[in-house]
Amino acid sequence: MFNLSGSEIVVILLLALIVLGPEKLPEAIRKFGRVYSEIRKISNGFQSEFKNAFDEPMRELRETAQLTRDAVLKPLKDEPETKKPEIIKPQTSTSDPEVPVAPDVAPESETDGGDS
């Protein structure tokens, strides 16, 4: 519940000694111990009840999930292996990377006779 280091406990005890005095401090520590023990019992009881309340529904949920998984995977396991269709990849031309000239456009050297 609380994670106090040794130095923190010493500081708390010194403050309690100053506030309560040496006569009342031992009784206050005993009362705190009893209250802390009761809180731990209640907390443990609550955790136990919570676990028991959700244990059965969670187990049923896991079983349902497993049955569903089995129902889906079993037909897939039982299917015979069929030949997978081949994927046809488009062929790319590696001969000439230049963009071809449209047939209706003549090269510059043919239209003006090369004289510019």
Backbone torsions as a table, in degrees:
resi	resn	phi	psi	omega
1	MET	NA	-59.9	176.1
2	PHE	-112.7	137.2	175.7
3	ASN	-116.0	91.5	-178.9
4	LEU	-103.9	140.2	175.3
5	SER	-83.3	171.6	-178.1
6	GLY	-61.1	-41.5	-178.6
7	SER	-67.0	-35.0	178.4
8	GLU	-67.0	-39.1	178.4
9	ILE	-64.7	-41.4	179.3
10	VAL	-62.0	-42.9	179.7
11	VAL	-63.4	-43.1	179.4
12	ILE	-63.5	-43.3	179.1
13	LEU	-64.8	-38.7	177.6
14	LEU	-64.9	-42.3	177.0
15	LEU	-63.2	-42.0	178.7
16	ALA	-63.9	-38.1	178.3
17	LEU	-63.9	-41.0	180.0
18	ILE	-68.5	-43.6	-176.2
19	VAL	-73.4	-48.0	-173.9
20	LEU	-88.7	-28.3	-176.8
21	GLY	88.9	162.8	-176.1
22	PRO	-68.0	-21.7	-178.8
23	GLU	-76.7	-40.9	-174.2
24	LYS	-91.4	-16.5	-175.3
25	LEU	-60.7	-47.1	-180.0
26	PRO	-59.8	-41.2	178.8
27	GLU	-66.9	-39.0	179.0
28	ALA	-64.8	-38.3	178.4
29	ILE	-66.0	-41.0	177.8
30	ARG	-63.5	-43.5	178.5
31	LYS	-63.1	-43.2	178.7
32	PHE	-61.3	-41.4	178.5
33	GLY	-60.7	-43.4	178.7
34	ARG	-64.7	-45.2	180.0
35	VAL	-63.3	-43.0	179.4
36	TYR	-62.7	-40.4	178.2
37	SER	-63.3	-42.9	178.3
38	GLU	-64.2	-41.2	179.1
39	ILE	-62.9	-41.0	178.2
40	ARG	-63.5	-41.8	178.5
41	LYS	-62.0	-45.6	179.9
42	ILE	-62.8	-43.3	180.0
43	SER	-63.2	-45.8	178.4
44	ASN	-63.6	-40.2	177.1
45	GLY	-63.0	-42.0	178.7
46	PHE	-63.1	-44.8	179.2
47	GLN	-61.7	-41.4	179.9
48	SER	-64.9	-46.1	178.2
49	GLU	-62.4	-41.6	179.2
50	PHE	-62.3	-45.1	179.8
51	LYS	-63.8	-44.5	-180.0
52	ASN	-64.7	-36.1	-178.2
53	ALA	-68.7	-34.3	-176.6
54	PHE	-100.6	-6.4	-177.5
55	ASP	-65.3	-48.5	-178.4
56	GLU	-64.3	-50.7	178.1
57	PRO	-60.9	-37.1	179.5
58	MET	-67.1	-38.8	178.5
59	ARG	-64.8	-43.1	177.7
60	GLU	-63.4	-39.1	178.5
61	LEU	-64.3	-42.7	177.7
62	ARG	-63.5	-41.5	179.1
63	GLU	-64.0	-42.0	178.5
64	THR	-63.5	-42.1	178.5
65	ALA	-63.4	-41.1	179.0
66	GLN	-65.5	-42.5	177.9
67	LEU	-62.8	-41.0	178.2
68	THR	-64.4	-44.7	178.7
69	ARG	-60.3	-44.3	179.1
70	ASP	-63.7	-40.4	-179.0
71	ALA	-65.5	-33.4	-180.0
72	VAL	-79.4	-41.9	-174.3
73	LEU	-80.2	-27.9	-176.9
74	LYS	-61.2	-46.9	177.4
75	PRO	-61.8	-33.6	179.4
76	LEU	-68.8	-35.5	178.6
77	LYS	-72.6	-33.0	-176.3
78	ASP	-79.1	-18.4	-179.1
79	GLU	-66.9	137.7	176.2
80	PRO	-70.8	152.7	178.3
81	GLU	-67.9	122.8	177.8
82	THR	-109.0	154.4	179.6
83	LYS	-70.3	127.7	-179.5
84	LYS	-77.5	139.0	178.8
85	PRO	-64.8	142.6	178.9
86	GLU	-77.9	143.8	178.4
87	ILE	-92.6	125.1	-178.8
88	ILE	-87.3	121.2	-179.8
89	LYS	-96.4	139.3	178.1
90	PRO	-67.1	139.6	-179.8
91	GLN	-87.2	139.2	178.7
92	THR	-109.6	144.0	-179.5
93	SER	-80.4	129.7	179.0
94	THR	-110.1	0.7	-174.8
95	SER	-76.0	-50.4	-175.3
96	ASP	-135.1	110.3	-177.5
97	PRO	-77.1	-7.9	-179.0
98	GLU	-73.6	153.7	178.0
99	VAL	-78.6	129.1	-178.7
100	PRO	-68.8	150.3	179.2
101	VAL	-85.2	139.9	179.4
102	ALA	-63.4	145.2	-175.1
103	PRO	-65.5	-25.5	-177.1
104	ASP	-86.1	-3.9	178.8
105	VAL	-105.4	121.6	-179.0
106	ALA	-89.9	150.6	176.5
107	PRO	-62.7	156.9	-174.8
108	GLU	-61.7	-35.0	-176.2
109	SER	-68.6	-27.6	-179.1
110	GLU	-80.6	-30.7	-173.8
111	THR	-81.8	-38.4	-176.9
112	ASP	-108.8	6.4	175.7
113	GLY	73.5	11.7	176.2
114	GLY	86.1	-3.9	-179.9
115	ASP	-97.1	113.8	178.6
116	SER	-126.3	NA	NA
